[in-house]
Amino acid sequence: MTEHYDIIIVGGGHAGIEAAAIAARMGARVALISMKHDAIGRMSCNPAIGGIGKGQMVREIDALGGLMGIATDRAGIQFRMLNRSKGPAVWAPRAQCDRDRYPKVVQELLGEVRNLEILEGSVETIETIACGDTHESIAGKPWRLNAGPSRVTGVILADGRKLKADAVILTTGTFLRGLMHCGSDQSAGGRIGEAAAVGLSAALASLGFELGRLKTGTPPRVHRDSIRYDVCDVQPGDDPPTPFSDMTDGIRQPQVPCWVTWTNESVHEPIRANLHRAPMYSGQIQSRGPRYCPSIEDKVVRFSDKPRHQVFLEPEGYDNERVYCNGISTSLPKDVQEDFVHQVPGLESAEILQYGYAVEYDFVPTHQTNPSLESKLVGGLFFAGQINGTSGYEEAAGQGIMAGINAAQHVRGHAPIVLGRDQAYIGVMIDDLVTKPPTEPYRMFTSRAEYRLLLRSDNTDARLTPLGRRLGTVDDERWERFRRKQSANQTFSALADRARVNGMLLSTWMRRPDTDLAALATLLAPSTDQIYCTDTLTQALNDAKYSGYIRRQEDQVARFRRLEDMNIPPRVDYRSMSELRHEARESFTRVAPRTLGQASRVSGINPADITILWVYLTGRRELPKSA
């Protein structure tokens, strides 16, 4: 018999995990297909979660009821809040995790999710059915008409099994025709020891999808007992550590230190001398890698004026002998890696346990994807993670949770959920992807968010937990914690607006540059009956210090929404708008923006193009449409 599910997720990486868990919690019957069950949640690169922009997204995933924050709190071995020297708007949590513990925690969490079945296998074919322009039904429920000519009906596995579904989410990571490079050596695979997914690329091409090619890489790993730590700088974790999840009361496991060293001219010299053997420079790799996470080859070439580059030595677990050499990602041959690694201070006698390598893989350029992460060509087919051209666990997980939510909405016959740029970093990322399709792996930074004062890591629950509750992804325990916190915040806000300090309102005193969390806590300790938690005081202090700027950004958001609220009808024939520049006509046709605001963010579009489009949309002349 052919098994039927509401939603099938292909791939057990960080996008697939979140998609599967959230969709099942919304009541969908879900199958998660992974090549190997024990590979679910595996950390292909550095076993770390969070960072600048990324940590905020993990907090957002948690606020919606996702798994990554909880898993990190349970598997973390070092926790740090980055950017403490800057304003709270860019504070970013980060944790080094135990590589072996993290996937086990994830698999345990998935095992607790009802309506979710995990299957081993490799998907080779995506089955579809033509639907034309008529409304159909899925499992007796109304199906939202998709602009594409077909809709998904299921998948076929390599062993011949057929699985039917009303929605399919592809979260294939670096496995789509994955090809690993270490010098001139090449081998098929998405990561060391795991096979590539070959058939899916051909299946997508046969459905009419344009495919691209991207590249990522990893550094060498060395034995922890072969490092000279006495010549490195220690980098301890925070005391006390800050959890990622609102469901975590505290981090109780011991923290381990990381270490910092530097490259030097002795490191750079063998790299320069062997650039002709580096796949990125020999022509062996044609695709583009992440500009903001360059290989050591790229660093030496692009930043030739810099005499040294930082190297972070990060343990991969309590009982794991491997140390991740963050900062020297490379695909140079093994003999060259042996040479330059042993020139790094502290690594003179290091035993290399795994050489660095690069991975090339297929992705689906995102002009073919809607803001809901549903494809434009095939109804019910969603993409999430590196298949959309992103890099990083956090970016993948953020897309995964939204793809899971929208696949469940699709199955229910409900409208998709699209987070705004003023609502979440996840919203910024997805909007960037669909309006400016990446030509290199996309990485989140706080600088990408124009409203980052509103998108702090301390207020993610206020921004997103009510939405999760409405969708059914936030359970009673999380909701009760959220309500208690909001009640405490409101009580403290009322206190701040009436209490006085040295003749001024407490809310005014909190805005002073010299007022920090310690000063506020000290002031309140003897003067109030209620004990306020650190989270409440932190959020109140940040809101006070940014109050003027926040009001200004809220005004900007209101103006921005007027553009966002102006919808663009489907199937607009931009090529017939002679007033538009040729580049604008081609860009609008390629991206097919849904709103005037989204149109304004399309690459290559200028204000004059938006004015012309607005003239059409406001009815000053008839809006051209295709036949």
Residue pairs with C-beta under 8 A, 6 or more apart in sequence:
2 154
2 162
2 163
2 164
3 31
3 163
3 164
4 154
4 163
4 164
4 165
5 29
5 30
5 31
5 117
5 163
5 164
5 165
6 23
6 28
6 29
6 30
6 139
6 165
6 166
6 167
6 408
6 411
7 23
7 28
7 29
7 30
7 31
7 165
7 166
7 167
7 168
7 169
7 404
7 407
7 408
7 411
8 30
8 31
8 33
8 154
8 155
8 163
8 165
8 167
8 168
8 169
9 16
9 19
9 20
9 23
9 30
9 31
9 32
9 33
9 168
9 169
9 171
9 404
10 16
10 33
10 123
10 155
10 168
10 169
10 170
10 171
10 172
10 200
11 33
11 34
11 170
11 171
11 172
11 173
11 175
11 385
12 32
12 33
12 34
12 35
12 37
12 39
12 40
12 41
12 118
13 41
13 42
13 44
13 171
13 173
13 385
13 393
13 396
14 41
14 68
14 385
14 393
14 394
14 396
14 397
14 400
15 171
15 173
15 384
15 385
15 386
15 396
15 397
15 399
15 400
15 403
16 32
16 34
16 40
16 169
16 171
16 384
16 385
16 400
17 32
17 40
17 41
17 67
17 68
17 106
17 110
17 397
17 400
18 61
18 66
18 67
18 68
18 397
18 398
18 400
18 401
18 404
19 169
19 171
19 382
19 384
19 400
19 401
19 403
19 404
19 407
20 30
20 32
20 110
20 113
20 116
20 404
21 66
21 67
21 109
21 110
21 113
21 116
21 404
22 64
22 65
22 66
22 400
22 401
22 404
22 405
22 408
22 473
23 30
23 404
23 405
23 407
23 408
24 30
24 113
24 114
24 115
24 116
25 65
25 113
25 115
25 472
25 473
25 475
26 404
26 405
26 408
26 412
26 471
26 472
26 473
27 115
27 408
27 472
28 115
28 407
28 408
28 411
29 115
29 117
30 115
30 116
30 117
31 116
31 117
31 118
31 119
31 163
31 165
32 40
32 110
32 116
32 117
32 118
32 119
33 118
33 119
33 120
33 121
33 123
33 155
33 157
33 163
34 40
34 118
34 119
34 120
35 120
35 121
35 122
35 175
35 194
35 195
35 197
36 120
36 194
37 107
37 118
37 120
38 103
38 107
39 103
39 194
40 103
40 106
40 107
40 110
40 118
41 71
41 102
41 103
41 104
41 105
41 106
41 107
42 103
42 191
43 97
43 99
43 102
43 103
43 393
44 173
44 174
44 190
44 191
44 218
45 216
45 218
46 218
46 314
46 324
46 326
47 96
47 97
47 98
47 99
47 102
47 314
47 316
47 317
47 324
48 94
48 95
48 96
48 97
48 314
49 55
49 58
49 68
49 72
49 76
49 94
49 95
49 97
49 244
49 393
49 394
50 58
50 72
50 82
50 92
50 93
50 94
50 95
50 244
50 394
51 82
51 92
51 94
51 394
52 82
52 83
52 90
52 92
52 445
52 446
53 92
53 425
53 443
53 444
53 445
53 446
53 447
53 448
53 449
54 92
54 94
54 392
54 394
54 395
54 444
55 82
55 92
55 93
55 94
55 244
55 394
55 457
56 92
56 425
56 446
56 455
56 456
56 457
56 460
57 394
57 395
57 397
57 398
57 424
57 425
57 426
57 429
57 444
58 68
58 69
58 72
58 93
58 244
58 394
58 397
59 69
59 93
59 244
59 457
59 460
60 398
60 424
60 425
60 426
60 460
60 463
60 464
61 67
61 68
61 69
61 394
61 397
61 398
61 401
61 426
62 68
62 69
62 70
62 244
62 245
62 246
62 247
62 460
63 246
63 460
63 461
63 463
63 464
63 465
63 468
64 401
64 405
64 464
64 465
64 467
64 468
64 471
64 473
64 474
65 468
65 473
65 474
65 475
65 478
66 397
66 401
67 106
67 109
67 110
68 244
68 393
68 394
68 397
69 243
69 244
69 245
69 246
69 247
69 248
70 105
70 109
70 244
70 245
70 247
70 248
71 102
71 105
71 106
71 109
72 95
72 97
72 102
72 244
72 245
73 95
73 243
73 244
73 245
73 248
73 251
74 101
74 105
75 97
75 98
75 101
75 102
75 104
75 105
76 95
76 96
76 97
76 98
76 241
76 251
76 253
77 95
77 96
77 97
77 98
77 253
77 254
77 255
77 256
77 315
77 317
77 318
78 95
78 96
78 236
78 237
78 255
78 256
78 257
78 258
79 93
79 94
79 95
79 237
79 238
79 241
79 242
79 243
79 251
79 255
80 93
80 94
80 95
80 235
80 237
80 238
80 241
81 91
81 92
81 93
81 94
81 238
81 242
82 91
82 92
82 93
82 94
83 90
83 91
83 92
84 91
87 545
87 546
88 456
88 458
88 538
88 541
88 542
88 545
88 546
89 446
89 452
89 453
89 455
89 456
89 542
89 546
90 446
90 452
91 456
91 457
91 458
92 446
92 457
93 242
93 244
93 457
95 244
96 256
96 258
96 314
96 315
97 317
98 316
98 317
98 318
98 320
99 316
99 317
99 320
99 322
100 317
100 319
100 320
101 317
101 318
110 116
110 118
119 163
121 157
121 158
121 159
121 161
122 157
122 158
122 195
122 197
122 199
123 155
123 156
123 157
123 158
123 197
123 199
123 200
124 156
124 157
124 158
124 199
124 200
124 203
125 155
125 156
125 199
125 203
126 152
126 154
126 155
126 168
126 200
126 203
126 204
126 207
126 378
126 381
127 152
127 153
127 154
127 155
127 156
127 162
127 164
128 150
128 151
128 152
128 153
128 207
128 378
128 381
129 150
129 151
129 153
130 149
130 150
131 146
131 149
131 150
131 151
131 379
132 149
133 145
135 142
135 143
135 145
136 143
136 151
137 143
138 166
138 380
138 411
138 413
139 166
139 411
141 411
141 412
141 413
142 413
143 151
143 379
143 410
143 413
144 379
144 410
144 413
144 415
145 379
146 374
146 376
146 378
146 379
146 380
147 376
147 570
147 571
147 592
148 375
148 376
148 377
148 378
148 379
149 377
150 207
150 377
150 378
150 379
151 378
151 379
151 380
151 381
152 165
152 166
152 167
152 168
152 378
152 379
152 380
152 381
153 164
153 165
154 162
154 163
154 164
154 165
154 168
155 162
155 163
155 165
155 168
156 162
156 163
157 163
158 199
165 380
166 380
166 410
166 411
167 380
167 381
167 382
167 407
167 410
167 411
168 380
168 381
168 382
169 382
169 383
169 384
169 400
169 403
169 404
169 407
170 200
170 381
170 382
170 383
170 384
170 387
171 383
171 384
171 385
171 387
171 396
171 400
171 403
172 190
172 197
172 200
172 385
172 386
172 387
173 190
173 361
173 385
173 386
173 387
173 396
174 190
174 191
174 216
174 359
174 361
174 386
175 189
175 190
175 194
175 195
175 196
175 197
175 361
176 196
176 197
176 200
176 201
176 211
176 361
176 362
176 363
176 387
177 188
177 196
177 197
177 198
177 201
177 361
177 362
178 188
178 189
178 190
178 191
178 196
178 197
178 359
178 360
178 361
179 186
179 187
179 188
179 189
179 196
179 359
179 360
179 361
180 186
180 187
180 188
180 189
180 191
180 192
180 357
180 358
180 359
181 279
181 284
181 285
181 331
181 357
181 358
181 359
181 360
182 331
182 332
182 333
182 334
182 355
182 356
182 357
182 358
183 277
183 278
183 279
183 331
183 332
183 333
183 334
183 336
184 277
184 279
184 282
184 284
184 333
185 333
186 284
188 195
188 196
188 198
189 195
189 196
189 359
190 196
190 197
190 359
190 361
191 359
192 354
192 357
201 211
201 362
204 211
204 364
205 211
207 377
207 378
208 377
209 364
209 368
209 375
209 377
210 364
210 365
210 368
211 362
211 363
211 364
211 365
212 287
212 362
212 363
212 364
212 365
212 389
213 286
213 287
213 360
213 361
213 362
213 363
214 287
214 288
214 289
214 360
214 361
214 363
214 386
214 389
214 440
214 441
215 280
215 285
215 287
215 288
215 289
215 358
215 359
215 360
215 361
215 441
216 289
216 290
216 358
216 359
216 361
216 386
216 391
216 441
217 289
217 295
217 329
217 330
217 331
217 356
217 357
217 358
217 359
218 329
218 356
218 357
218 358
219 296
219 324
219 325
219 326
219 327
219 328
219 329
219 330
219 356
220 325
220 328
220 330
220 337
220 341
220 352
220 354
220 355
220 356
221 316
221 322
221 323
221 324
221 325
221 352
221 353
221 354
222 313
222 322
222 323
222 325
222 341
222 347
222 350
222 351
222 352
222 353
223 321
223 322
223 323
223 350
223 351
223 353
224 315
224 321
224 322
224 323
225 321
226 347
226 349
226 350
226 351
227 259
227 313
227 323
227 346
227 347
227 350
228 345
228 346
228 347
228 348
228 349
229 259
229 346
231 261
231 345
231 346
232 259
232 260
232 261
232 313
232 345
232 346
233 259
233 260
233 261
234 257
234 258
234 259
234 260
235 257
235 258
235 259
235 260
235 312
236 255
236 257
237 255
237 256
237 257
239 255
240 250
240 251
241 251
241 255
242 251
243 249
243 250
243 251
246 461
246 465
246 478
246 481
246 482
246 485
247 477
247 478
247 481
256 315
256 318
258 312
258 313
258 314
258 315
259 312
259 313
259 346
260 310
260 311
260 312
260 313
261 310
261 311
261 313
261 344
261 345
261 346
261 347
262 308
262 309
262 310
262 311
262 344
262 345
263 296
263 308
263 309
263 311
263 327
263 328
263 343
263 344
264 307
264 308
264 343
264 344
264 345
265 307
266 343
267 296
267 340
267 343
267 344
268 300
268 340
270 336
270 339
270 340
270 343
271 296
271 297
271 300
271 332
271 336
271 340
272 300
272 301
274 332
274 333
274 336
275 281
275 297
275 301
276 282
277 332
277 333
277 336
278 297
278 330
278 331
278 332
279 285
279 331
279 358
280 289
280 295
280 297
280 298
280 331
280 358
281 297
285 331
285 358
285 360
287 360
288 439
288 440
288 441
289 295
289 298
289 358
289 440
289 441
290 391
290 440
290 441
290 443
291 440
292 443
292 445
293 329
293 391
293 441
293 443
294 302
294 329
295 329
295 330
295 331
295 358
296 309
296 327
296 328
296 329
296 330
296 340
297 330
297 331
297 332
299 306
299 309
303 309
309 327
309 328
310 327
311 325
311 326
311 327
311 328
311 344
312 325
312 326
312 327
313 323
313 324
313 325
313 326
313 346
314 323
314 324
314 326
315 322
315 323
315 324
316 322
316 323
316 324
321 353
322 353
322 354
325 341
325 344
325 347
328 340
328 341
328 344
328 356
329 356
330 337
330 356
331 356
331 357
331 358
332 340
332 356
334 355
337 352
337 355
337 356
338 352
341 347
341 350
341 352
342 348
342 349
342 350
344 350
361 386
362 387
363 386
363 387
363 388
363 389
364 375
364 383
364 387
364 388
364 389
365 389
365 437
365 438
366 383
366 388
366 389
366 433
366 434
366 437
366 438
367 434
367 437
367 590
367 591
367 592
368 375
368 376
368 377
369 375
369 376
369 383
369 388
369 433
369 434
370 376
370 416
370 434
370 594
371 416
371 418
371 430
371 431
371 434
371 594
371 598
372 382
372 402
372 406
372 409
372 416
372 417
372 418
373 382
373 383
373 384
373 388
373 399
373 402
373 403
373 406
373 430
374 380
374 381
374 382
374 406
374 407
374 410
374 416
375 381
375 382
375 383
376 592
380 407
380 410
382 403
382 406
382 407
383 399
383 403
384 396
384 399
384 400
384 402
384 403
384 404
385 395
385 396
385 399
385 400
386 396
386 441
388 399
388 433
388 438
388 442
389 433
389 437
389 438
389 440
389 441
389 442
390 396
390 399
390 429
390 433
390 438
390 441
390 442
390 443
391 441
391 442
391 443
392 443
392 444
394 444
395 429
395 442
395 443
395 444
398 425
398 426
398 429
398 430
398 444
399 426
399 429
399 430
401 426
402 417
402 419
402 426
402 430
405 417
405 471
405 473
406 416
406 417
409 415
409 416
409 417
410 416
417 467
417 471
418 427
418 430
419 426
419 427
419 430
420 427
420 561
420 564
421 427
421 428
421 431
421 449
421 450
421 451
421 560
422 451
422 454
422 455
422 553
422 557
422 560
423 455
423 463
423 464
424 455
424 460
424 463
424 464
425 444
425 448
425 449
425 455
428 444
428 448
428 449
428 455
429 442
429 444
429 448
431 598
431 601
432 442
432 448
432 601
433 442
434 591
434 598
435 591
435 593
435 598
435 601
435 602
435 603
436 601
436 602
436 603
437 591
437 603
446 452
449 455
450 556
451 553
451 556
451 557
453 546
453 549
453 550
453 553
454 463
454 550
454 553
454 554
454 557
455 463
456 542
458 535
458 538
458 539
458 542
459 539
459 542
461 482
461 485
462 486
462 539
465 474
465 478
465 479
465 482
468 474
468 478
469 479
474 482
485 533
485 535
485 536
488 530
488 532
488 533
488 536
489 536
489 539
489 540
491 530
492 532
492 536
492 537
492 540
493 507
493 540
495 506
495 528
496 505
496 506
496 507
496 510
496 540
496 544
497 505
497 506
497 507
498 505
498 506
499 505
499 506
499 527
500 506
501 509
501 523
502 509
507 544
509 515
510 520
510 540
510 541
510 544
510 545
511 544
511 545
511 547
515 541
516 541
517 534
517 537
517 538
517 541
520 537
520 541
521 534
521 537
524 532
524 537
543 550
560 597
561 597
563 595
563 596
563 597
563 600
564 595
564 596
564 597
564 598
565 595
565 597
566 595
566 596
566 597
566 614
566 617
567 594
567 595
568 593
568 594
568 595
568 596
568 599
568 613
568 617
569 623
569 625
570 592
571 625
571 626
572 588
572 592
572 623
572 624
572 625
572 626
573 624
573 625
573 626
574 580
574 584
574 585
574 588
574 589
575 585
575 589
576 624
577 585
577 612
577 613
577 616
577 624
579 612
579 615
580 588
580 609
580 612
580 613
581 609
583 604
584 604
584 605
584 606
584 609
584 612
587 602
587 603
587 604
587 605
588 599
588 602
588 605
588 613
591 602
593 599
593 602
596 610
596 613
596 614
596 617
599 605
599 609
599 610
599 613
600 607
600 610
615 621
616 623
616 624
617 623
